[in-house]
Amino acid sequence: MYKAVLFDLDNTLLNYSLSEYDCMRRTCRDHQLFANDEEQWSRFWEVYLKHNEKYWMDFVSGGSITSIHDVIRYSFRDTLNRDVRLHNELASTYWNYFCHTCHFEDGAEDVLRSLQSDYRLGIISNGIGEAQHKRLTAGNIRGTFQSIVVSDEVGIRKPHKEIFEMALNELKLDKDEVLFVGDSLQDDYHGSVNAGIDFCYYNRNKQNLREDIQPKYMIHRLEELLDCM
């Protein structure tokens, strides 16, 4: 029935949470922060994530934060009582690591290999284009996809239907010929509904769904996607 499979990227094909954690550990190591002090590291990470979420939401909602570098820099600033130069250095180190780190979700590589001979593949991401393209390259899968649509490059985000329509136009397919796979109900499920595209919910955390949330398919492991095709 389907001619293409479109994927969300972060925490669908790539493990964003693990990449974020790994890159921050390496950043702190390089700058000799929290050496051999796991309790201090844990406190830092908890506080940093709260600030990072706040500044990320300001950034994506068109607030006062205008770049991903400011999101990261201000997050360090508000978490650490250090000088401004260190905040900039930490942000630069972290972003470089993040852009060149690719941790896959379990089963992602096998699923892509299984699908690529029979289906066109694409990505629709609300991430940052620089990072998404470089991370796909780091994982040696960038050439697997015939369409890669990233929100900050096209000026529109999921769940708006227009970002899905851009992918359909690139693939030269109609909406009923495509299945979209993602882990977010807010962005991915509602975006698919808005675009009239069948949705497969990658319920990686096994959340209970409200009765009004009805994806076409629901999987808990990526390998289960192959049974939906």
LINQUI-V750065 format. One record per pair of residues at least 12 apart in sequence whose ideal C-beta (glycine too) atoms are under 10 Angstrom apart, sorted by the first residue. I is the first residue (numbers start at 0). J is the second residue. D is the distance in Angstrom with one decimal. If there is no record, write none. Layout:
i;j;d
I;J;D
I;J;D
This chain:
i;j;d
0;175;8.2
0;176;7.9
0;178;8.5
0;197;8.7
0;227;10.0
0;228;8.3
1;114;9.8
1;117;9.4
1;118;6.6
1;119;9.5
1;172;9.1
1;175;8.7
1;176;6.2
1;177;6.4
1;178;4.8
1;197;7.7
1;227;8.9
1;228;6.5
2;117;9.1
2;118;6.5
2;119;6.3
2;170;8.0
2;171;9.7
2;172;5.7
2;173;9.0
2;175;9.7
2;176;4.4
2;177;7.1
2;178;9.5
3;114;9.4
3;118;5.6
3;119;4.0
3;120;6.8
3;121;6.3
3;145;7.7
3;146;8.1
3;166;8.6
3;167;8.6
3;170;5.3
3;171;9.7
3;172;5.6
3;176;6.5
3;177;4.8
3;178;7.6
3;179;9.4
4;110;9.1
4;111;9.2
4;114;5.8
4;115;9.4
4;117;9.6
4;118;5.1
4;119;7.8
4;120;5.7
4;121;7.6
4;177;7.4
4;178;5.3
4;179;7.8
4;180;6.4
4;199;8.5
4;224;7.7
4;227;9.3
4;228;7.6
5;118;9.9
5;119;9.1
5;120;7.7
5;121;4.5
5;122;6.9
5;123;5.6
5;144;9.2
5;146;7.5
5;148;8.7
5;163;7.7
5;166;5.7
5;167;8.7
5;170;8.2
5;172;9.7
5;177;5.8
5;178;7.2
5;179;4.5
5;180;7.1
5;181;8.6
5;187;9.8
5;191;9.1
5;194;10.0
5;196;7.7
5;198;9.9
5;199;10.0
6;107;8.8
6;110;9.3
6;111;8.6
6;114;9.7
6;120;7.3
6;121;7.2
6;122;5.5
6;123;7.6
6;124;8.7
6;144;8.4
6;178;9.6
6;179;7.5
6;180;5.0
6;181;7.1
6;182;9.9
6;187;9.5
6;199;9.5
6;201;8.9
6;221;9.5
6;224;9.4
7;122;7.5
7;123;6.5
7;124;6.5
7;125;8.0
7;126;9.4
7;157;7.9
7;179;7.7
7;180;6.7
7;181;3.4
7;182;6.3
7;183;6.7
7;186;7.5
7;187;5.2
7;190;9.1
7;201;7.9
8;104;9.9
8;122;5.4
8;123;8.2
8;124;4.2
8;125;8.7
8;126;6.2
8;130;9.6
8;131;5.9
8;134;8.0
8;135;8.0
8;144;9.9
8;147;8.8
8;149;8.4
8;181;9.0
8;182;9.9
9;104;9.5
9;124;6.8
9;125;8.0
9;126;5.9
9;130;9.5
9;131;8.4
9;134;9.2
9;181;9.5
9;182;8.1
9;183;9.0
10;104;7.1
10;181;8.8
10;182;4.8
10;183;8.0
10;201;8.2
10;203;6.7
10;204;9.4
11;104;6.6
11;107;8.1
11;122;9.1
11;124;9.1
11;179;10.0
11;180;6.2
11;181;5.3
11;182;4.9
11;183;8.4
11;187;7.9
11;199;9.9
11;201;5.5
11;203;8.1
11;221;8.1
12;101;9.6
12;103;6.9
12;104;5.9
12;106;9.8
12;107;4.7
12;108;9.0
12;110;8.5
12;111;7.5
12;120;9.9
12;122;7.6
12;124;9.5
12;134;9.8
12;135;8.8
12;138;8.7
12;140;8.0
12;143;9.8
12;144;9.8
12;180;8.5
12;181;9.7
12;182;9.7
12;201;9.3
12;221;8.0
13;100;9.3
13;101;6.3
13;102;6.4
13;103;6.2
13;104;6.5
13;107;7.3
13;122;9.9
13;124;9.6
13;126;9.5
13;131;8.8
13;134;6.3
13;135;8.2
13;137;9.8
13;138;7.3
13;140;9.3
14;101;9.1
14;102;4.4
14;103;6.5
14;104;5.2
14;105;8.2
14;107;8.5
14;203;9.4
15;97;9.5
15;102;8.4
15;104;9.2
15;126;8.3
15;130;10.0
15;134;9.4
15;182;9.4
16;102;8.9
16;203;10.0
17;100;9.1
17;102;4.5
17;103;9.3
17;104;9.0
18;96;8.8
18;97;6.4
18;100;5.0
18;101;7.3
18;102;4.9
18;103;9.8
18;130;9.4
18;134;7.5
18;137;9.9
19;44;9.7
19;47;9.9
19;48;8.5
19;51;8.7
19;93;9.1
19;96;10.0
19;97;7.1
19;100;9.1
19;102;9.5
20;44;7.6
20;48;9.6
20;102;9.3
21;96;7.9
21;97;9.0
21;100;6.3
21;102;6.7
22;92;8.7
22;93;5.7
22;94;8.5
22;95;8.7
22;96;3.9
22;97;4.6
22;98;9.1
22;99;9.0
22;100;5.5
22;102;9.7
23;40;9.2
23;43;8.8
23;44;6.8
23;47;7.4
23;48;9.3
23;51;9.8
23;89;9.3
23;92;9.7
23;93;6.3
23;96;8.3
23;97;8.8
24;40;7.9
24;44;8.8
24;96;9.4
25;92;8.0
25;93;8.4
25;95;9.9
25;96;5.4
25;97;9.7
25;100;8.6
26;71;9.8
26;75;9.3
26;88;9.4
26;89;6.0
26;90;8.9
26;91;9.3
26;92;4.7
26;93;4.4
26;94;9.2
26;95;9.0
26;96;6.2
26;97;9.0
27;39;9.9
27;40;6.9
27;43;7.7
27;44;9.0
27;89;8.2
27;92;9.2
27;93;9.1
28;92;9.9
29;88;9.2
29;89;9.0
29;92;5.7
29;93;9.5
29;96;8.6
30;81;9.6
30;85;7.2
30;88;6.9
30;89;6.0
30;92;6.8
30;93;9.7
32;79;8.0
32;81;9.0
32;85;9.2
32;89;8.2
42;78;9.5
43;75;9.8
43;78;6.2
43;79;7.5
44;78;9.0
45;78;9.4
46;74;9.2
46;77;8.1
46;78;5.0
46;79;9.1
47;71;9.6
47;74;5.7
47;75;7.3
47;77;8.5
47;78;4.5
47;79;8.5
48;74;8.5
48;78;9.2
49;74;8.9
49;77;9.0
49;78;8.6
50;70;9.3
50;71;9.9
50;73;7.1
50;74;4.4
50;75;8.3
50;76;8.4
50;77;4.5
50;78;5.6
51;70;6.7
51;71;7.4
51;73;8.8
51;74;4.2
51;75;9.1
51;77;9.3
51;78;8.6
52;70;9.7
52;74;8.9
53;70;9.3
53;73;8.9
53;74;8.2
53;77;8.5
54;67;9.5
54;69;7.3
54;70;4.4
54;71;8.1
54;72;9.0
54;73;5.2
54;74;5.7
54;76;9.7
54;77;8.3
55;67;8.4
55;70;5.4
55;71;9.4
55;74;8.5
56;70;9.5
57;69;9.3
57;70;7.9
57;73;9.1
58;70;5.2
58;73;9.8
58;127;9.6
58;151;9.4
59;125;7.4
59;150;8.1
59;151;8.8
59;156;6.7
60;156;9.8
66;127;9.3
66;151;9.8
67;90;9.3
67;94;7.3
67;97;9.6
67;126;9.3
67;127;5.1
67;129;8.1
67;130;7.7
67;151;8.2
68;87;8.7
68;90;6.0
68;91;8.0
68;93;10.0
68;94;6.6
68;127;9.9
69;90;8.5
70;90;8.8
70;94;9.8
70;127;9.5
71;86;8.9
71;87;9.7
71;89;7.9
71;90;4.2
71;91;8.7
71;92;9.9
71;93;5.9
71;94;6.1
71;97;8.8
72;86;5.3
72;87;6.1
72;88;9.8
72;89;7.9
72;90;4.2
72;91;8.8
72;93;9.6
72;94;9.5
73;86;8.1
73;90;8.8
74;86;8.9
74;89;9.4
74;90;8.2
74;93;9.4
75;87;8.6
75;88;9.2
75;89;4.8
75;90;5.9
75;93;8.1
76;89;9.4
76;90;9.1
94;127;9.3
94;129;8.7
94;130;7.8
95;133;9.7
97;127;9.3
97;129;9.9
97;130;6.0
97;133;8.9
97;134;7.8
98;127;8.7
98;129;6.2
98;130;4.9
98;131;9.1
98;132;8.8
98;133;4.3
98;134;6.6
98;136;9.4
98;137;8.0
99;130;9.3
99;133;6.1
99;134;7.6
99;136;8.6
99;137;5.3
100;130;9.4
100;133;9.1
100;134;6.7
100;137;6.5
100;138;9.1
101;133;8.8
101;134;4.9
101;135;7.3
101;136;8.3
101;137;4.2
101;138;3.4
101;139;8.3
101;140;8.0
102;134;9.0
102;137;9.7
102;138;8.5
103;138;6.5
103;140;8.6
103;221;9.3
104;182;8.8
104;201;8.2
104;203;7.4
104;220;9.3
104;221;6.0
105;203;9.1
105;220;7.0
105;221;6.8
105;222;8.5
106;218;10.0
106;220;5.9
106;221;3.9
106;222;4.6
106;223;8.8
106;224;8.6
106;225;9.6
107;138;8.9
107;140;8.5
107;221;5.6
107;222;9.5
107;224;9.9
108;138;8.1
108;139;9.2
108;140;7.5
108;143;9.6
108;221;9.5
109;221;8.1
109;222;6.9
109;225;9.1
110;180;9.2
110;220;9.5
110;221;4.9
110;222;6.3
110;223;9.3
110;224;5.8
110;225;6.6
111;138;9.9
111;140;6.4
111;143;5.6
111;144;8.9
111;221;9.2
112;140;9.6
112;143;8.6
113;222;8.7
113;224;8.9
113;225;5.8
113;228;8.9
114;143;9.0
114;224;8.0
114;225;7.6
114;228;7.4
115;140;9.5
115;142;9.8
115;143;5.7
115;144;9.0
115;145;9.6
117;228;7.9
118;145;9.6
118;176;10.0
118;177;9.4
118;178;8.7
118;228;7.5
119;144;8.6
119;145;4.8
119;146;7.6
119;169;9.6
119;170;5.4
119;171;9.1
119;172;7.4
119;176;9.3
119;177;8.7
120;140;9.3
120;143;5.8
120;144;5.0
120;145;6.3
120;146;8.0
120;147;9.7
120;170;9.2
121;143;9.8
121;144;5.5
121;145;6.1
121;146;3.5
121;147;6.8
121;148;7.2
121;165;10.0
121;166;5.1
121;167;9.0
121;169;7.2
121;170;6.1
121;172;9.4
121;177;8.2
121;179;9.0
122;135;7.8
122;140;9.8
122;141;9.6
122;143;9.4
122;144;5.5
122;145;9.8
122;146;7.1
122;147;4.8
122;148;6.9
122;149;7.7
122;166;8.1
123;146;8.3
123;147;8.5
123;148;5.0
123;149;8.2
123;150;8.3
123;153;9.7
123;156;9.8
123;157;6.5
123;162;5.9
123;163;6.4
123;165;8.2
123;166;5.4
123;179;7.1
123;180;10.0
123;181;8.1
123;186;9.3
123;187;8.4
123;190;7.7
123;191;9.7
123;194;9.6
123;196;9.9
124;147;7.7
124;148;7.3
124;149;4.9
124;150;6.6
124;151;9.2
124;152;9.5
124;156;9.5
124;157;8.4
124;162;9.2
124;181;9.6
124;186;9.7
125;149;8.0
125;150;4.6
125;151;8.4
125;155;9.7
125;156;5.0
125;157;5.4
125;158;9.3
125;162;8.4
125;181;9.9
125;183;8.5
125;186;5.9
125;187;9.2
125;190;9.2
126;149;6.1
126;150;7.1
126;151;7.6
126;152;9.9
126;156;9.9
127;149;7.3
127;150;8.5
127;151;5.5
127;152;8.9
128;147;8.7
128;148;9.7
128;149;4.2
128;150;8.3
128;151;5.5
128;152;4.2
128;153;8.9
129;149;9.1
129;151;8.6
129;152;9.2
130;149;9.0
130;151;9.7
131;147;7.3
131;148;9.9
131;149;5.2
131;150;9.5
131;151;9.1
131;152;8.9
132;147;7.1
132;149;7.6
132;152;9.1
135;147;7.4
145;166;9.5
145;169;7.2
145;170;6.1
145;171;9.6
146;165;8.2
146;166;5.0
146;167;8.6
146;168;8.8
146;169;4.0
146;170;5.2
146;171;9.7
146;172;9.5
147;166;8.7
147;169;8.6
148;162;6.0
148;163;8.3
148;164;9.6
148;165;5.1
148;166;4.9
148;167;9.8
148;168;9.6
148;169;7.1
149;162;9.1
150;162;6.5
150;186;9.6
153;165;5.9
153;166;9.8
156;186;7.5
156;190;8.7
157;179;9.6
157;181;8.1
157;183;7.8
157;185;8.5
157;186;4.1
157;187;6.4
157;188;9.7
157;189;8.0
157;190;3.9
157;191;8.8
157;193;8.8
157;194;9.2
158;183;8.8
158;184;9.6
158;185;6.8
158;186;5.3
158;187;7.6
158;188;7.9
158;189;4.0
158;190;3.6
158;191;8.1
158;192;7.9
158;193;5.6
158;194;8.6
159;186;9.6
159;189;9.7
159;190;7.0
159;193;6.9
159;194;8.7
160;174;9.3
160;189;9.8
160;190;7.0
160;191;9.0
160;192;8.9
160;193;4.1
160;194;4.1
160;195;7.7
160;196;8.7
161;190;9.9
161;193;9.1
161;194;8.4
162;186;9.8
162;190;7.2
162;193;9.7
162;194;8.3
163;177;8.4
163;179;7.2
163;190;6.1
163;191;7.2
163;193;7.6
163;194;3.6
163;195;8.6
163;196;5.9
164;193;10.0
164;194;6.5
164;195;9.8
164;196;9.6
166;179;8.7
166;194;9.1
166;196;9.2
167;194;8.0
167;196;8.1
173;195;9.6
173;196;9.8
174;191;9.4
174;194;6.2
174;195;4.8
174;196;5.0
174;197;8.5
175;195;7.8
175;196;8.1
175;197;7.7
176;196;9.3
176;197;9.6
177;191;9.4
177;194;9.0
177;195;9.9
177;196;5.5
177;197;7.4
178;191;9.0
178;196;7.4
178;197;5.0
178;198;7.6
178;199;5.9
178;215;7.5
178;216;7.9
178;224;8.6
178;227;7.1
178;228;7.7
179;191;4.9
179;194;8.0
179;196;5.1
179;197;7.1
179;198;5.4
179;199;7.1
179;200;9.9
179;214;9.7
179;215;9.3
180;197;9.9
180;198;7.8
180;199;4.5
180;200;8.2
180;201;5.8
180;214;9.9
180;216;8.6
180;218;8.2
180;221;8.2
180;224;6.3
180;227;8.8
181;198;7.3
181;199;7.9
181;200;7.3
181;201;6.3
181;214;9.4
182;200;7.6
182;201;4.7
182;202;7.6
182;203;5.6
182;204;8.3
182;206;9.9
183;200;9.0
183;201;9.2
184;198;9.6
184;200;7.2
184;202;9.2
184;206;8.3
184;208;7.7
184;209;9.0
184;212;6.2
184;214;8.5
187;199;9.3
187;200;7.6
187;201;8.4
187;214;9.0
188;200;6.2
188;208;9.3
188;212;6.5
188;213;9.1
188;214;5.9
188;215;10.0
189;212;9.2
191;214;7.8
191;215;8.4
192;212;9.6
192;213;9.3
192;214;9.1
196;215;9.1
197;214;8.4
197;215;4.3
197;216;7.7
197;227;9.1
198;213;9.3
198;214;4.6
198;215;5.6
198;216;7.6
198;217;9.3
199;214;6.5
199;215;6.4
199;216;4.1
199;217;7.2
199;218;6.3
199;221;9.9
199;223;9.0
199;224;6.2
199;227;5.8
199;228;9.6
200;212;8.2
200;213;9.5
200;214;4.0
200;215;8.5
200;216;7.0
200;217;4.5
200;218;7.3
200;219;9.6
201;214;9.6
201;216;9.5
201;217;8.2
201;218;5.8
201;219;7.9
201;220;8.7
201;221;6.7
201;223;9.0
201;224;7.8
202;214;8.7
202;217;5.4
202;218;6.8
202;219;5.5
202;220;9.7
203;218;8.9
203;219;7.0
203;220;8.4
203;221;8.7
204;219;8.8
205;217;9.9
205;219;5.8
215;227;8.0
216;228;9.7
